[in-house]
Amino acid sequence: MPPTQAALKKGKDMKAYNQRVPTEFGPEVRFEVAPGPPAPFRARQDAELERLKNQLLQERRQEAWDSRLRSALRRAANDAAALAWVTPYPLLVFPVLFDEKAEAALNQSRRQSHLRRRSRELLAV
């Protein structure tokens, strides 16, 4: 059979099997949307988050010996605060996020100082 005749036959067969599918709709579902906290509460929460950020940052900076490390810790604190702020409970989430980010910053700083040392050794040869 030529391709055009096969296509026509297929089209006719497809139309022959066209059947209506009965539709059923479930009950209508409604839900309530709770508004966000009012602005004064968020402002107070923002101030508390900033105070907590500075307190934890000061504790971590006492361990820091290098200015590069101190700036990396500051960036880690800001990143953790930004991430915590978009959660429903930023004051609860922030300390854990900051610990994770601070550890990552410390590890990165150790790797960089190791690479600097190795580079100096290789260039000295």
N, C-alpha and C positions, 0 to 999 in steps of 0.2 A: 504494500500500500504506500503511495507517495506521502511525504511528510505533511502536506497540506490537508490531505484527506484524513490522515490520522489525527491531526489537530482538530478538525471539524467533528470527527466521531467522538473524540475525547470531550469536547465541549458539550456535545449533545448528551453524552453519558453523565456528565457532571450535573447538567440541568435536570436530568431525570431523577437524580437522587436528592434534589433540593427539598428539604423538609423543614417545617417550622419547629423551632425548639421552644417549648413552653417556658416562660420566665416566671420566677417567683421572687418577690421582694420580702426581705425580713422586716421586722418592726423597726420603726425609726429610732435611731439612737441619738440621744442628746447628752451633753456633758457640760459641766460648769468650768469656766476658766477663772482661776484665782488671780487677782491682780498682784503685781509685784509689790514689794514693800515700799512704803512712802519714802519720799526723798530725805527727810530728816534722819530716818533710821539708817538709810544707806550711807549718809554722810558720817554718822557716828561710827558705823561699821568700817568705813574707809579710814577714819582716824585711828581706830583700834588696830586695823590691819597694818597701817603704817608704823604704829608704835611697836607692834609685835615684830615686824620686819626689821626695824632698827635694833631692837633688843637681841634678836637671834643673830643678826649680822655682827653686832659688837662682840658677841660671844665667839663667833667663828673667826673674826679678824684678830683676836688675841693669839690664835694659833698661826696666823699668817706672818711670814717673815719678809716677804717680797712685795713690792708695790704692785707688780703685775698680778700677783695672786690676790691682793686686796681688791683690785679693780675687777678681777674675774669673779670674786665672791659678791661684789656689789651687783654685777650683771646677773649672777645666779639669783640673788634676792629679788631683783626687779622682775626677772622672768617668772619666778615662782609666784610672786604677788599677782602678776598679770594673769597667770593661769588659774590661781586660786580665786580670783575675783569673779570669774565667770561661772563658778560653781555655786550651788545654793548655800553652802556653809564655808565661806572663804577662811574664816578664822580657824576652823578645824583642819582644813586641808593644807593650809600654807606651811606649817612646820615640816610635814612630811615631804612636800614638794621641795622646800628649801634644802632639806637634808640631801635629797637625791641630786639636786642641781649643784649644791656645794661640793659633794663628793665627786661629781663629774668634773667640776672645775679644778679640784685638787688633782685628780688623776691626769687631766689634760696638762696642767702645769708641770707635774712630775715628768710626763713624757717629753714636753718641750725642753725642760732643763736637761734631761738626759740627751736629747738630740743636739742641743747646743754644745754640751760637753764633748760628745762624740765628734761633732763637726770641728771643734777646736783641735782635738787630738789628730784628726785626719789632715787638717790643714797645716799643723805644726810639723808633720813628717816631711 
